[in-house]
Amino acid sequence: MDEEIKKALSRIVGEENFTDRLIDLVTYSYDASDHSHRPDAALWALHADQVSQILRLANEHGFPVTPRGAGTSLTGAAVPAGGGVVLDLCRMNRILDIRIADRLVVVQPGVVYADLEKTLAPSGFFFPPDPASGKVCTIGGNAATNAGGLRGAKYGVTRDYVLGLQIVLPDGRILRTGTGCMKSASGYDLTRLFVGSEGTLGVITEITLKISPRPLATTTACAMFQDLRNAGRAVSDIMHSGIIPSVLEVLDSHAVRVLRDKSDIVLPEGEAMILTETDGCTEGETAYQMDAIIRLFRKNNAAEIQLARSSEEAEGLWRARKAVGSAAAKLRTNNVSEDVTIPISRVPDLLTGVAAIVARHGLPFVIFGHAGDGNLHPKIMFDHSDPDQVRKVQQAVEEIFRLTCSLGGTLSGEHGIGLAKAPFMALEHDPVAMDLMRSLKRLLDPKNILNPGKLGL
Ligand SMILES: Cc1cc2nc3c(=O)[nH]c(=O)nc-3n(C[C@H](O)[C@H](O)[C@H](O)COP(=O)(O)OP(=O)(O)OC[C@H]3O[C@@H](n4cnc5c(N)ncnc54)[C@H](O)[C@@H]3O)c2cc1C
């Protein structure tokens, strides 16, 4: 990048918010995926006007700009694949307004999920998506990737809570979408267009979020099944019983085995384990819901059912679910974790299909995930230094994507597309849809300066 451009960028944000030091550029080459590419410079923006000036300069000189929150993307979405500038939003981290009476908050994009949670706690309200990376990821990143989490089946994902946005368009224009109202039937839903667009259409500089009353009581239980099909039927029965659990997690037999072998958690053998939680206003209400779920576990021949009688016991039941990723990671030096999603009734088909695919390639794996909304995480372990294992894992992942799409599913329930899944977009989206996405990108970003190379566009 030309030194004159660097000077101009430094003038926009101030010297203290500009860097081209090698150590910083190497850091900004990465996110939480296996992808990397070094930028020419990195900037911390402090307000929307600066973002606007940066994007105008980028348009004038044709250099790429990659927005970035905490860099926890698992797909390479925050990697500056085209070089240019990383635009770090983490210093725009103020909670601008909390309006409990209107059930909303207004935040800057760099606010960390957990900080918003902490701030909202005394009010009895919360922002439910709850990604597992919540201690570090930003609300801007959550909005840009449409992040979700364990409570998706009952509470939905980030998109369901974003009421409005302030966006800086690639040409530098600043735009407001949506309203501070609980509903609106006014024109095209531009907010939804930008949520999940992975920083390819605009830079989010302010977010208005709907918040929910925090449940006051929870009940937790867990069931082990000796037959995967029975576990699948239990999930399906629960999800159309009229009870909506706040958590419905499944662990396959490989996950159960890894926990038995590689952690200190004591578990019986089994083909599938389900962890579930109900929430509500009173213990009576959550216990009533859990009774109904336990009846469905029994109806589907659960071999062992544990109901937590205290918060300590509930924590004990959660341990297996929380430990499964790290226990599995001990099996090899590297791993890839996907987040494919299928209609709920196809959960058993995906579990058995993925197991058959990965077993055929001879790699260790576990499958776990959010059965309540059909979002599963097949995690395959491999050794990056062995080209044969790398090839096998790539083949297995492609076959998993093909299977998912053939079951009417989607490549990503929460992590997004980024670089990792870009080559597979056409498996899920028909040519007309891909063409429309490319046209939208061209319309808003004709010079392709904003996060180029992502989403397969
Ligand atoms: C251990 C771990 C657990 C995870 N668990 C979950 C999970 O449970 N659920 C889930 O959904 N994800 C999960 N993730 C993935 C990741 O945390 C989410 O995608 C998160 O939303 C990314 O936020 P971030 O601030 O790190 O964004 P980044 O990784 O920095 O960026 C992600 C994308 O958003 C864009 N972006 C960021 N900020 C802006 C902005 N202000 N304007 C425009 N574009 C922007 C970037 O360009 C990039 O395309 C996990 C990741 C890790 C490492």
The ligand as an ORCA input file, in Angstrom:
! r2SCAN-3c Opt
* xyz 0 1
  C     -14.706    -20.819     20.883
  C     -15.697    -20.266     19.902
  C     -17.035    -20.538     20.091
  C     -17.983    -20.038     19.187
  N     -19.303    -20.290     19.414
  C     -20.227    -19.735     18.603
  C     -21.617    -19.955     18.855
  O     -22.009    -20.630     19.802
  N     -22.506    -19.377     18.013
  C     -22.102    -18.606     16.955
  O     -22.956    -18.088     16.247
  N     -20.795    -18.400     16.686
  C     -19.845    -18.934     17.477
  N     -18.522    -18.712     17.227
  C     -18.135    -17.896     16.051
  C     -17.980    -16.378     16.344
  O     -17.707    -16.160     17.706
  C     -19.237    -15.613     15.924
  O     -19.362    -15.664     14.509
  C     -19.244    -14.138     16.368
  O     -20.496    -13.579     16.046
  C     -18.141    -13.308     15.711
  O     -18.011    -12.092     16.433
  P     -16.636    -11.263     16.385
  O     -16.842     -9.996     17.139
  O     -15.506    -12.097     16.817
  O     -16.537    -10.953     14.815
  P     -15.312    -11.194     13.845
  O     -14.867    -12.601     13.896
  O     -14.288    -10.140     14.058
  O     -16.021    -10.924     12.433
  C     -16.939    -11.835     11.918
  C     -17.541    -11.272     10.623
  O     -18.297    -10.113     10.922
  C     -17.799     -8.976     10.225
  N     -17.919     -7.840     11.133
  C     -17.501     -7.747     12.411
  N     -17.857     -6.562     12.920
  C     -18.514     -5.888     11.941
  C     -19.130     -4.608     11.853
  N     -19.166     -3.771     12.882
  N     -19.700     -4.253     10.678
  C     -19.716     -5.097      9.620
  N     -19.141     -6.319      9.648
  C     -18.554     -6.695     10.803
  C     -16.393     -9.329      9.838
  O     -15.975     -8.645      8.658
  C     -16.519    -10.824      9.603
  O     -17.054    -11.040      8.318
  C     -17.549    -19.227     18.079
  C     -16.190    -18.972     17.910
  C     -15.265    -19.478     18.802
  C     -13.825    -19.164     18.585
*
